[in-house]
Amino acid sequence: MKRSNRLVLLVGIFLAVLAFVGIFVLLQGGSTPRTDDQSLRKTTRVIALQDIPLGSVITDPMIDTQTDIPIEQAATNGFKDQALVIGQTARQEVKAGQEITQATLQGGTAIGQCSEVKVPTGQRAVAVQVDQVTGVGTLIKPGDFVDMVVGFTGDKFPVVQVQPQAGTGQAGITVVSGLNSTSVKLLLQGMQVLCSLLPPPPVDANGQPTTSNGLNGQQEIVIISVNSQQAEVVKFAQLDGNVSLVLRNAGEFFDPNTNEPIPAIPDVTTGITLKVLVDGGYGVLPPEVIEAVLPEQNAP
């Protein structure tokens, strides 16, 4: 065989091998799943099987998992596993068929930030400002239940003495100084929190949010559900008293069998003054009275 024919044959074999490799690569590439494959655009989500009241604990019978859901129909902040939801408190009211999301468990798009306030029928929404001492560490969240304790100090609630005014037939009022006139009372009970607002978290030198679990004087706005009479009490307490919110166990306000909201039985309290602390069995001792013996003085 001539040398030129041999060269042409080798070139033909090389081109045939190259064509085979190219076809193989194309076939392999064609079998690779595409990003728009319908099987990759399915997801799982957790939904409510029944209405879930604000503040109730989510249990297994309340929810279900839906599979093979088009990814466009699922929330980006939703859950795919029921175990992540069971035992959590609903910080928003959930309707049957609604998807459980992060907002459901934190009361809004972020903790301490509410997008809206849904006032129950016949109720009013009232805002109360508290701090870390008067507001349970500013840890009160939507769905919680709180009581309101109010303290009135001496300048707002003085002790007075009524004395008749000679020759007038009338009585005068004299403020008695030196006596403790502070009065404390649990005024309102079992109010549900509709929303809570916290300031944005502090940022570091790079502008990144930082966390602080210590005592930093943080303030919180707590929006509570009250009736018309309670709204007046809250306003009076804000004007002339020192208000504290006391956190309650939410389980007291839901039927354990049906998970339906129920009114809790109000506790009867005495209210507190210094006299109650002394006479009411709290063991507070009154100041000891010492009789002073004064020397005799000669009459002028």
C-alpha positions in Angstrom: 0.0 0.0 0.0 1.3 3.4 -0.9 2.3 5.7 1.9 -0.3 8.4 0.9 -3.2 5.9 1.0 -2.1 4.7 4.4 -2.1 8.3 5.7 -5.6 8.9 4.3 -6.8 5.7 6.0 -5.4 6.8 9.4 -7.0 10.3 9.1 -10.3 8.7 8.3 -10.1 6.4 11.3 -9.2 9.3 13.5 -12.2 11.3 12.3 -14.5 8.4 12.8 -13.3 8.0 16.4 -13.7 11.7 17.0 -17.3 11.6 15.6 -18.1 8.6 17.8 -16.8 10.4 20.9 -18.8 13.5 20.0 -22.0 11.5 19.5 -21.5 9.7 22.9 -21.0 13.0 24.7 -24.1 14.4 23.2 -26.2 11.4 24.1 -24.8 11.5 27.7 -25.6 15.2 27.9 -29.2 14.6 26.6 -29.9 12.2 29.4 -28.8 14.7 32.1 -31.9 16.0 34.0 -32.7 19.6 33.0 -33.4 22.3 35.5 -36.9 22.7 34.2 -37.7 19.0 34.7 -41.2 18.8 36.3 -40.0 16.3 38.8 -37.6 18.9 40.3 -40.2 21.5 40.6 -42.2 19.7 43.2 -42.0 20.2 47.0 -43.6 19.4 50.3 -45.5 21.7 52.7 -47.3 21.6 56.0 -50.9 22.9 56.1 -53.6 23.3 58.8 -56.4 20.7 58.8 -58.6 23.0 61.0 -58.7 26.5 62.2 -55.9 27.1 64.8 -56.7 30.0 67.2 -54.1 32.6 68.1 -52.1 31.5 71.1 -52.9 27.8 70.9 -50.3 25.0 70.8 -50.1 23.2 67.5 -50.7 19.5 67.8 -50.4 16.6 65.3 -54.2 16.3 64.6 -54.3 20.0 63.6 -51.9 19.7 60.6 -51.0 17.5 57.7 -48.2 17.3 55.1 -48.9 17.8 51.4 -46.4 16.2 48.9 -45.7 16.8 45.2 -46.9 20.4 45.4 -45.7 22.7 42.6 -42.9 24.8 44.0 -44.7 27.9 43.0 -47.6 27.1 45.3 -45.5 26.7 48.4 -44.3 29.6 50.6 -40.6 30.3 50.6 -40.6 30.4 54.5 -42.8 27.4 54.9 -42.1 24.0 56.6 -41.6 20.7 55.0 -41.6 18.6 58.2 -44.5 18.4 60.7 -42.0 17.7 63.5 -40.7 21.3 63.2 -44.3 22.6 63.9 -45.8 20.3 66.5 -45.6 21.8 70.0 -45.1 25.3 68.7 -47.4 28.2 69.6 -49.5 29.8 66.9 -48.5 33.5 67.0 -51.0 34.2 64.2 -54.5 32.9 63.6 -54.5 30.1 61.0 -57.4 29.0 58.9 -58.0 25.4 57.7 -56.0 24.7 54.5 -53.6 27.6 55.2 -49.9 26.8 55.0 -47.8 26.9 58.3 -44.9 29.3 57.8 -42.2 31.0 59.9 -44.6 34.0 60.3 -47.2 31.7 61.9 -44.7 30.8 64.6 -43.2 34.3 65.2 -46.2 36.6 64.6 -44.9 38.4 61.6 -42.1 38.6 59.1 -39.7 38.9 62.0 -39.8 38.5 65.7 -41.0 41.7 67.3 -42.4 43.1 64.1 -46.1 42.8 63.3 -47.5 43.6 59.9 -51.1 44.0 61.0 -53.3 43.7 64.1 -56.5 41.7 63.9 -58.9 42.9 66.6 -61.5 40.2 67.8 -65.1 41.1 67.3 -66.4 43.3 70.2 -62.8 44.0 71.5 -60.4 46.9 71.4 -56.7 46.9 70.8 -54.7 48.9 73.4 -50.9 49.5 73.3 -48.9 49.3 76.6 -45.2 50.2 76.7 -43.1 48.1 79.0 -39.4 47.4 79.6 -37.3 44.4 80.6 -38.5 44.8 84.2 -42.1 45.6 83.8 -42.6 43.4 80.7 -41.1 40.0 81.6 -37.8 40.7 79.9 -39.5 42.0 76.8 -40.2 38.4 75.9 -44.0 38.8 75.5 -45.1 37.5 72.1 -48.4 37.5 70.1 -50.8 34.9 71.4 -49.6 35.1 75.0 -52.0 36.0 77.8 -51.1 38.6 80.4 -52.4 40.3 83.6 -51.9 43.9 84.4 -50.5 45.0 87.8 -50.7 48.7 88.7 -48.9 50.5 91.5 -49.9 53.9 92.8 -47.3 55.9 94.8 -47.8 58.4 97.5 -47.7 61.5 95.2 -50.6 60.0 93.3 -52.5 58.4 96.1 -51.8 60.3 99.4 -53.1 59.4 102.8 -55.4 62.2 104.1 -57.0 63.1 107.4 -60.4 64.7 107.7 -60.6 67.4 110.4 -63.6 69.6 111.3 -63.0 73.3 110.8 -64.0 75.2 113.9 -66.9 77.5 113.6 -67.7 76.6 110.0 -69.5 73.3 110.4 -67.4 72.0 107.6 -64.5 69.5 107.5 -61.0 70.1 106.0 -58.7 67.6 104.5 -55.0 67.4 105.5 -52.4 65.2 103.8 -50.7 63.1 106.4 -46.9 63.0 105.7 -44.5 60.3 106.8 -46.9 57.4 106.1 -46.4 54.9 103.2 -49.3 55.4 100.9 -48.2 53.1 98.1 -51.0 50.8 96.8 -50.6 47.9 94.4 -53.4 45.9 92.7 -53.8 43.2 90.0 -56.4 45.2 88.0 -57.0 43.2 84.8 -56.6 39.5 84.1 -56.4 37.2 81.1 -55.8 39.7 78.3 -54.5 38.2 75.0 -51.6 39.8 73.2 -52.4 40.6 69.6 -49.0 42.0 68.6 -45.6 42.9 70.1 -43.2 45.4 68.7 -39.4 45.5 69.5 -36.8 48.0 68.2 -34.5 46.7 65.5 -31.5 44.7 66.8 -28.2 46.6 67.3 -25.6 46.2 64.5 -21.9 45.7 64.7 -19.2 47.7 62.9 -19.9 45.8 59.7 -23.6 46.6 59.9 -24.5 43.0 60.8 -27.2 42.4 63.5 -25.9 41.4 66.9 -27.7 39.6 69.7 -27.8 40.7 73.3 -29.3 38.6 76.0 -28.3 40.8 78.9 -30.0 43.7 80.6 -29.9 46.5 78.1 -32.9 48.7 79.0 -34.8 47.5 75.9 -38.4 48.7 75.5 -41.4 46.8 74.0 -44.8 47.8 72.8 -47.4 45.2 73.7 -50.8 45.5 72.0 -53.5 43.7 74.0 -57.1 42.8 73.4 -59.5 44.5 75.9 -63.2 45.4 76.2 -64.3 49.0 76.5 -64.3 49.1 80.3 -60.8 47.6 80.4 -59.6 50.2 77.9 -60.5 52.9 80.4 -58.7 51.2 83.2 -55.6 50.8 81.1 -55.5 54.5 80.2 -56.0 55.6 83.8 -53.2 53.3 84.9 -50.9 54.7 82.3 -51.6 58.2 83.4 -51.3 57.9 87.2 -49.8 54.5 87.9 -46.8 52.2 87.3 -47.9 49.4 84.9 -46.4 45.9 84.8 -47.6 43.0 82.6 -47.5 39.5 84.1 -47.2 36.5 81.7 -49.8 33.7 82.1 -49.8 30.1 81.0 -51.7 30.0 77.7 -53.0 26.5 78.4 -55.4 27.9 81.0 -57.3 29.7 78.2 -57.9 26.7 75.9 -60.0 23.6 76.3 -57.6 20.6 76.4 -60.0 18.4 74.5 -61.2 20.7 71.7 -58.5 23.4 71.8 -61.3 26.0 71.7 -60.7 29.2 73.6 -62.3 29.4 77.1 -62.4 32.2 79.7 -60.2 31.6 82.7 -61.6 32.1 86.1 -60.2 35.4 87.6 -58.2 35.2 90.7 -59.4 37.2 93.7 -56.6 39.3 95.2 -56.5 41.6 98.2 -54.3 44.3 96.7 -51.3 45.4 98.7 -50.6 48.4 101.0 -48.1 48.5 103.8 -50.9 47.9 106.3 -51.8 44.7 104.4 -48.2 43.5 104.5 -48.1 44.1 108.2 -51.6 42.8 109.2 -52.2 40.3 106.4 -49.8 37.5 107.4 -46.8 38.4 105.2 -44.6 38.8 108.3 -43.6 42.4 107.6 -42.8 44.0 111.0 -43.9 47.6 111.7 -41.4 50.1 113.0 -40.8 49.8 116.7 -42.3 52.8 118.6 -39.9 54.1 121.3 -41.3 56.3 124.0 -39.0 59.2 124.7 -38.8 60.5 128.2 -38.4 64.3 128.2 -36.9 66.1 131.1 -39.2 68.2 133.2 -39.3 71.9 132.5 -40.0 74.6 135.0 -43.0 76.6 134.3 -42.1 80.2 133.5 
